[in-house]
C-alpha cells in the first residue's frame, strides 16, 4: 500500500476525498473535518499535500485563504512546517540510514515522497536546527545529508 493510502486509513476519523478537481492553484483544502485533495496529482504528491492538510486540522482554525493577511500566512507556514516534520521525522532519516540509503533519490523512494519535497523538508530542518542536529545517538547533517553515529567516549 502507498504512503498516501496508509495516511487515509490512519485518519479515517476525517473525511478525506480525492475525487474532485480543485480550483487552479490549490492541491489541497481543509475545512471542519473535511480534506479535499486534487484528483489529478500523483499519489506521492497527494501524500505530501495530505501531511500539510492534516497539520491544518490539528493546528490552525478559521478561514486562512486570504494570504495577504499576516496571521493567515503565519498559520499557513506553521502548518506547512508541521507537515514537513510529520512527513519526514528525524527518526525516519536514521532508519533509512540503517537500510543503507545513501542518496536523495533512494531516500525519496524509501519514504515515498518526491526529491523536491525532501529538499524542502531538509531546508525546514536547517532553519530549525542549523546545519546539523543530534537525535537518538546520531548526528544528522543536513547539507549534504549525512548521518553519523555519535559515540560518547567518557
N, C-alpha and C positions, 0 to 999 in steps of 0.2 A: 504494500500500500504506500502511496506517496505521502510526503510530509503534509501536504495540503489536506488530503483525505483524513489523515490522523488528527489534524487540528480540528477539523469539522466534527469528527466523532467525539473528541475530547471535550469540546464545548457544545454538547448537544442541548444545553440549557438555553442557548441563544438560537435565534432563527437566522441561520447563515444561508444565503441564496446566491447562486452564481448563474442564473438563467436569464438575466436581463443585460442589455447593452446600456451602460451608464452614459450620461452626457459627456461630451468631449472634455478632457482634462481631468476626469475622475476615474480612478480604477477601483475605489472602494468608498463605502459610505456607512456610517454607524448612526443609529438613532433608536433610543428606547428598546434595547434588546434585539434589534434587527441589524444584521450586517449584510450589505449588498456588495458583491464582488463582480466586476465586469466579466461577462461570459467570454469575451474574445481574447483574453490574455492567457498565456500558458500556465500550467499548474504551478511551476516553480515561482512565477510572479504572483499567482493567486496566494500562495503561502506567505510571500513577503508582504503583500498588502494586508492579508488577514492578521499577521502579527501586529501591525500598526492599528488596525481597527479594534482588535482585542484590547490593546492598550487604551484606546479611546473609551472603550466600555468600562475599563477599570479605573481610569484616572481623570477623565475630563467630563464636563457636563455642559449642557446648553448648546445653542447653535453657534458654531465657530466657523461657519462658511465664509464670512467676511474677513479675509486675511489682511485687510487694511488696518483692522483694529489690533493694537499691540497685544492685548490679552489673548485674542484668538490665535495669533501667531505663536505666542508663548505656549498655549495649550497644544497646538499642532506639533511644535518642536518637542515638547515634553513627551507626547505620545509616540512620536517618531523614534526618539532615543530609547524609550522603554521597549518599543517593538524591536529595535536593533538588538538590544541586550537579551531579550527573550528568544529571538531567532538564533543567536549565536553566543550563548553564555560562555564564559571563560572555561568552565569545566568541559564543554564540548570541544573546544580547541585543543585542550590537553588530551582528551580521549582520542581525537583524530591523530595527534602526535603518536600515541601508543599504537595506533593501527598502521603507522608508517607513512602517513600522509606527509608529503614533502613539498607540495607547491599549491598555489592558489586554485588551479584547475581541479586537482584531486580533492581539495577541501570543499570546493563547490559541489562536486559530485557526491561526496560523502554526506554533506548536510542538506543536500537538495535545494540549494539556493544559487543564485547567479553570482558569478565572479564580481560583477559590478556592485551588487548588493553587499557582498562580503567586504569589498573595499570601503564602502560607506560605513559598515559596522566597525571596521578597524579604525577608520578616521574618528568615529564617535569615541571609541576606547582611547585613542591618543589624546583627544580633548579632555577626557575624564581623568586619565592616569598619567599622561605624558608618554614618553617613548616606550616604557615597559612597566610591568606590574608583577607582583608576586601573588600566586594563588595556589593553595593546596600543595606546597612543596615544589612549585615550579616557577621559573621566571619566564614571563611571556614578553617578547619584544615584538612591537607592532610594525616596525619598519626597518628592515624587512621582517616579515613574520617568522619568528623563530621561538622555539620552546626549549628551555634548559631545565634539567633537574637541579634543585638547589640543595646543596649539602651544607649543613652547619657543622663545622669542624671544631667545636668547643673542646 
